[in-house]
Amino acid sequence: MSAVIEFPAKPETRPYLGAFTENTNEPQWLRDARRRALSRFAEAGFPNRRSESWRYLDLRSLQEQPLLPSEKPFTGPLPESLDDLRLPGGSVYRIEIDGHGLAGRTRREALPAGLQLTRFTPDDPKQQEIVEDLVAKSNPDRPFLALGAAFFTRSYRLTIEPGTVIDKPIEIIHLASGEAEGSFHRLGLIELGAGSRATVIETYAGEGRYWRNDITAVNLAEGAALSRAVLVEEAAEAVHTAQLDVTLATNAYFDGFALLLNGRRVRHEVEVTFAGEGARCRFDGAYIVAANDEANIVTTIDHQMPGGETRELIKGVAADRGHGAFQGKIIVREQAQKTDAQQQSRNLMLGRRAVIDTKPELEIYADDVKCAHGATVGELDEASLFYLRARGIPDAEARRILIEGFLCEAVEEVADPAVREYLLRRLAARLARLEE
């Protein structure tokens, strides 16, 4: 049923508001929450370069040529590209195409004991908690939380029971079929019980022109440890906005990694909240941006309790007219004494038209801490290039070797060997195309 929009709206949001339909089969709480979310998005509008958080990403194309929510489930055969995206030897996976999970195509019979990978149901109180939280958190700097809450069609829940150790990586693959232009809005929840451990890798790829708005919440109970890697290889004309919110209990550990390799506009945003003492976070990332593409990694690490530890390393490469950016803020609250936080951003520009912006920040309110940050932007070392050429290595191959070595420092931080080798393989393939 089409909904009548009665609240004020910024002009650029009206095509999206017009696409909103109310599902009378949904519970009343969800219908009300969707309308509140839509109101928040209409009021905030699209972020633009006047916002400090969005100054390095141009999203005018989403306003000039709107990509409206797609509700049509994918019914075709599985794309041939799927096999290449699979992790060799992986045993647990979920496939989503055009924002919809594929019934019967998720390997459920192989789920290890203690692992649940399911869809949310409308009467699940946890889904209500997440949706209401997204509406509350949305603001002019995070308007796509509200948009996702208004338009999500599917959501998944990955739960690891207390004390459970999942040995093999859990794969979640998100594809865009290219059958039609549109946008896909998805909610995900990853919860690890006390003392549990798991590795998750999520891959995003596709064909055509589309906008993927991906929202994931991660809750780690006391002593839990999660490694989560993200690979973004979207289509050449795709827009990818991802928002990850992580909450760490006492002595929990989050090890995150993002590898951004393709997409017209890509933004990977991470917020980590230290809600318990002695928690640890490691977040590393690497990106390659070329042509007229833009890629942003934005992180906020909020130390709210004592004894926390953070390590960040972000490495970027920009070629041609590509524009890459890293914005990272570490906050240490007054009560978060004994915090140890280190943040580094290192970047290479390949050519005079490439642009890289880097903005590391420390916001410290405690006095007994050990915190530092740094940033560098440079070019390929001519002495190293000369050394390789002198040994008969062609110029293009020498450049590729140096670029790969530069980015591999971040990828090598990925703990799981299978995930690490998979990411290195995808990185090598992207670098081969970069030199074409």
Secondary structure by P-SEA (a helix, b strand, c coil): cbbbbcccccccaaaaaaaccccccccaaaaaaaaaaaaaaaaaccccccccccccccccccccccccccccccccccccccccccccccccbbbbccccccccccccccccccbbbbbbccccaaaaaaaaaaaaacccccaaaaaaaacccbbbbbbbcccccccbbbbbbbbbcccccbbbbbbbbbbbcccccbbbbbbbccccbbbbbbbbbbbbcccbbbbbbbbbbccccbbbbbbbbbbbcccbbbbbbbbbccccbbbbbbbbbccccbbbbbbbbcccccccbbbbbbbbbbbcccbbbbbbbbbbcccccbbbbbbbbbbbcccccbbbbbbbbbbccccccbbbbbbbbbbbcccccccccbbbbbcccaaaaaaaaaacccaaaaaaaaaaaaacccccccccaaaaaaaaaaaaaaaaaaac
